[in-house]
Amino acid sequence: MPLLSELINDINAEQDALMLKDRMKAYALQYCEALAENYKRYRINMHQNSIKNPPSGREDCRAYAAEQLAGIANGTERLMKFRLSEGKKYWKVIQQNPNSEGGYSDASVVAFISFKGEVFKPASWRAPAKGVRFDFRIIKEREAALDPAKAQWTGGSLYYR
């Protein structure tokens, strides 16, 4: 029969694991927000460049770009989103694109995040690639990952440097 102290240690370990998982989920949601903001900044920059320097012979691009910028500014432009899907060991960060029905459709997996906070590049829709790309438990890596200027919606921040 286990000792009372062993039972208490087991309960404390379970509580610690749950607290860590909750904290890592909060960071994973912030990562989704950082990716969405990075994409929004990309779109703004792209349309501003189209207004300044439209493609040769395509002056009509200026009006389209101005219309898109206005939509982004007033919140009516439907931009790409990112969501979490929980599995057995990982949260899957899924890119969602606007669809013609007015909703969003899952497009691709951007990253896998373990419940311990390790972030992996996807190998496929179902599995992460080998090798941790960064870790939310490490403050410097977490700050970089959650910064919209450094988090890349294309997944480029998940490649080894």
C-alpha positions in Angstrom: 0.0 0.0 0.0 1.4 3.4 -1.0 2.4 5.9 1.7 0.4 9.1 2.1 3.4 11.1 1.1 3.7 9.2 -2.2 0.0 9.8 -2.9 0.5 13.5 -2.2 3.5 13.7 -4.5 1.6 11.9 -7.2 -1.3 14.4 -6.9 1.1 17.4 -6.9 2.8 16.0 -10.0 -0.5 15.7 -11.8 -1.5 19.2 -10.8 1.8 20.6 -12.0 1.4 18.8 -15.4 -2.1 20.3 -15.8 -0.9 23.8 -14.9 1.9 23.5 -17.4 -0.5 22.3 -20.1 -2.9 25.2 -19.4 0.0 27.7 -19.5 1.3 26.2 -22.8 -2.2 26.3 -24.3 -2.4 30.0 -23.5 1.0 30.5 -25.3 -0.2 28.4 -28.2 -3.3 30.6 -28.6 -1.1 33.7 -28.5 1.0 32.1 -31.2 -2.1 31.7 -33.4 -2.8 35.4 -32.8 0.8 36.4 -33.6 0.6 34.4 -36.9 -2.7 36.1 -37.8 -1.3 39.6 -37.0 1.8 38.7 -39.1 -0.4 37.8 -42.0 -2.4 41.0 -41.6 0.8 43.1 -41.7 1.9 41.2 -44.8 -1.4 41.9 -46.6 -1.2 45.6 -45.6 2.4 45.9 -46.9 1.6 44.1 -50.1 -1.4 46.4 -50.9 0.6 49.5 -49.9 3.3 48.4 -52.4 0.7 47.8 -55.1 -0.6 51.4 -54.7 2.9 52.9 -54.8 4.3 50.6 -57.6 1.5 48.9 -59.5 2.6 46.2 -62.0 3.4 47.5 -65.5 0.2 48.3 -67.4 -2.0 47.5 -64.4 -3.1 50.8 -63.0 -6.4 49.2 -62.0 -4.4 47.4 -59.2 -4.2 50.7 -57.3 -8.0 50.9 -56.8 -8.2 47.2 -55.8 -5.3 47.6 -53.3 -6.9 50.7 -51.8 -10.2 48.8 -51.5 -8.5 45.9 -49.8 -6.7 48.3 -47.4 -9.9 50.0 -46.5 -11.5 46.6 -45.8 -8.6 45.6 -43.5 -8.7 48.9 -41.7 -12.5 48.7 -41.0 -12.4 45.0 -40.2 -14.6 43.8 -43.1 -11.9 42.1 -45.1 -11.9 38.4 -44.3 -8.3 37.5 -43.6 -6.7 34.1 -43.0 -7.0 32.8 -39.4 -5.2 30.2 -37.3 -6.8 27.8 -34.8 -5.7 25.1 -32.4 -6.9 21.5 -32.6 -6.0 19.3 -29.6 -4.7 15.7 -30.1 -3.3 13.1 -27.8 0.2 14.7 -27.4 0.1 17.9 -29.4 -2.0 20.9 -30.4 -2.1 21.3 -34.1 -1.9 24.9 -35.4 -4.2 25.0 -38.4 -4.3 27.7 -41.1 -7.9 28.6 -42.1 -8.8 30.4 -45.3 -12.0 32.3 -46.0 -14.4 30.2 -48.1 -17.2 31.2 -50.5 -20.0 30.3 -48.0 -18.8 33.1 -45.7 -17.0 30.8 -43.2 -13.5 29.4 -43.0 -12.0 26.1 -44.2 -9.0 24.4 -42.8 -6.1 24.7 -45.3 -2.9 23.4 -43.8 -1.0 22.6 -40.6 1.5 25.4 -39.7 3.0 23.8 -36.5 2.6 21.2 -33.8 3.0 22.2 -30.2 3.5 19.6 -27.5 1.7 19.9 -24.2 5.1 20.7 -22.7 5.5 23.7 -25.0 7.9 22.4 -27.6 7.1 23.6 -31.1 7.6 21.4 -34.2 7.4 22.0 -37.9 4.8 19.7 -39.5 5.9 16.7 -41.4 2.3 16.0 -42.6 -1.3 16.8 -41.6 -1.1 14.2 -38.9 2.5 14.3 -37.5 5.3 16.7 -36.6 8.8 16.6 -38.1 11.6 15.4 -35.9 13.4 18.1 -33.9 12.1 20.8 -31.7 12.2 24.2 -33.5 11.7 26.3 -30.4 10.3 25.9 -26.9 7.7 28.1 -25.1 9.4 27.3 -21.8 12.5 29.2 -22.8 11.6 32.9 -22.3 13.8 34.3 -25.2 12.4 31.7 -27.7 8.8 32.3 -26.5 9.1 36.1 -26.8 10.4 35.7 -30.4 7.7 33.2 -31.3 4.9 35.4 -29.9 6.2 38.6 -31.6 4.1 39.2 -34.8 7.2 40.8 -36.4 9.1 37.5 -36.0 6.4 34.8 -36.2 5.9 34.0 -39.8 2.5 32.8 -41.1 4.3 30.9 -43.9 6.1 28.8 -41.4 9.5 30.1 -42.2 10.3 30.7 -38.6 10.2 27.0 -38.0 13.2 26.2 -40.2 16.6 25.6 -38.5 18.9 28.6 -38.7 
